[in-house]
Amino acid sequence: MTTDRRAFLRRTAATSVAVVLPAVPFSSALAQTAPSRSEFKPVPGDWRTFDVTTRVDLLMPSGATQVWLPLPSVESDWQRSLTSGF
C-alpha cells in the first residue's frame, strides 16, 4: 500500500510540473512578441477635494472610552491632506 501511495504522489507531482512548465516559456515569449499597448503613465492634474467624515456613536458608554480614528498621513504627488478637525 505504501508503494501505491508513493507512486501516486510521484505521478501527481510529475503531472503538475508537466502542466506548468510549458506555460512559463509560452507566456514570457508571448509578452515579448505582443505588440506594445499604450502604457499606463498617469500624470498629476488639477486637484480635486473630498470631505471624508467619520462618525462614532457610543451606544452604551461606560467610564472612560478611547476611540481610534484614522487620519490621512500621506503627502505625495497624488494625494495631500488639507485639514483634520475634531
LOTI-913137 format. One record per residue (C-alpha): residue number from 1; residue in one letter; x, y, z. Coordinates in steps of 0.02 Angstrom, whole numbers, m for minus. Layout:
N
  pos  code       x       y       z
  NUM     a       X       Y       Z
...
END
This chain:
86
  pos  code       x       y       z
    1     m       0       0       0
    2     t     145     117      36
    3     t     217      94    m139
    4     d      48     135    m217
    5     r      39     296    m119
    6     r     217     344    m165
    7     a     185     306    m348
    8     f      27     410    m342
    9     l     121     556    m264
   10     r     261     545    m393
   11     r     138     541    m538
   12     t      38     686    m466
   13     a     195     792    m442
   14     a     260     749    m616
   15     t      92     792    m694
   16     s      85     959    m601
   17     v     259    1005    m661
   18     a     220     950    m839
   19     v      64    1057    m843
   20     v     150    1213    m777
   21     l     316    1208    m871
   22     p     253    1232   m1049
   23     a     153    1385    m994
   24     v     304    1476    m924
   25     p     406    1495   m1086
   26     f     247    1525   m1186
   27     s     187    1666   m1076
   28     s     356    1753   m1072
   29     a     377    1732   m1260
   30     l     202    1799   m1287
   31     a     239    1952   m1181
   32     q     397    1989   m1282
   33     t     315    1968   m1452
   34     a     149    2051   m1412
   35     p     127    2224   m1487
   36     s     154    2357   m1356
   37     r      m4    2439   m1298
   38     s      m9    2613   m1230
   39     e      68    2607   m1058
   40     f     m18    2670    m902
   41     k      77    2827    m858
   42     p     m34    2939    m753
   43     v      10    3123    m738
   44     p     m49    3232    m593
   45     g    m181    3355    m648
   46     d    m292    3482    m562
   47     w    m328    3441    m380
   48     r    m499    3380    m328
   49     t    m554    3393    m147
   50     f    m660    3273     m47
   51     d    m729    3284     129
   52     v    m712    3123     225
   53     t    m818    3115     383
   54     t    m806    2980     515
   55     r    m946    2974     642
   56     v    m934    2873     803
   57     d   m1087    2840     910
   58     l   m1057    2758    1079
   59     l   m1213    2657    1110
   60     m   m1184    2615    1293
   61     p   m1038    2718    1360
   62     s    m970    2660    1525
   63     g    m825    2753    1603
   64     a    m679    2821    1502
   65     t    m683    2773    1319
   66     q    m546    2781    1189
   67     v    m582    2789    1004
   68     w    m457    2759     864
   69     l    m495    2864     712
   70     p    m397    2851     551
   71     l    m316    3012     493
   72     p    m236    3042     324
   73     s     m48    3042     335
   74     v       2    3029     152
   75     e      79    3176      64
   76     s     128    3135    m114
   77     d     109    3191    m294
   78     w     m60    3102    m295
   79     q    m134    3141    m126
   80     r    m122    3276       6
   81     s    m215    3312     165
   82     l    m283    3488     188
   83     t    m353    3488     366
   84     s    m408    3372     504
   85     g    m537    3428     631
   86     f    m617    3355     786
END
